[in-house]
Amino acid sequence: SEAKAKLASSDARVRRGAVGELAGVGGAEAWKLVLGALRDPDAQVADEAQLHLALVSEPPLRALLLGKDGLEA
């Protein structure tokens, strides 16, 4: 998807925007990409990912994000 491609941009602003787009899309694949953005070298991109991850309330997605494929990794 376009948002996934934006995560590879050299521009941190574009990557930060991609995190927001992916969070808006939702779903397991999108949230895994948002999780990966926590490791972004730019602090603002990683902060954006943290803010969106904190808002996840659906039990299946929370389990994914908090499990071995997510924050427990």
N, C-alpha and C positions, 0 to 999 in steps of 0.2 A: 504494500500500500504506500501511498504518498507520505503519510506520517512516519512510517517505518524508515523510508529513505531519508527523511529529514534528520533522523537521529544520527546519521553519518556525516552531516554537514560540518564544515570547519567553523561555521558561525554559531557561537553559543546561543545567540538569540533565536536562531532557527531551531536548534535542538530543544530549547526550552519550550518553544511553541509546539513542537512535535509531542512533547510530553503531555501538554494540555489536550491536544487533539486525541491522542491515544486514550487518555483517561475518559474523554467524552465518548469514545467508541465503546469502551468497556470490553468485557469478554476476557477469557483466560489469556489468549495470545497477546492482546494489547497490554494487559496488566503485567505480563512477564517482561515486556519491553520497557514499561515504566519502572519496574524493579531494576532492570539493567541500567537505567539512567541514574540510579543512586551512585553508580561508580563513575559518573561523568567527571572529567577533570575540572570542569567549571562548576564552582560551588552553587551558582544560581540555578543551573540545570538540575543538579542533585537536590537542591532545596525544593524546586518545583515538583520533582518526583515525590519527595517526602510529604509535601502538602496534599497532593492528590491521593497518595496511599493512605493517609490518615482518614480520608473521607469514605473509604470502602466500608460498606456495612452489610453487604450480602454475605450470608454465612459460607456458601461454597467458595466465593472469591477470597474471603478472609482466610479460610483454611489454606487456600493456595498460596496467598501472600505471606502467611505466617509459617508455612510448612517448609519442608526440606528443599523445595524448588524456589522458595522465596527468602524471607529474612532469616530463616534458620540455617540457610546454606553457608 
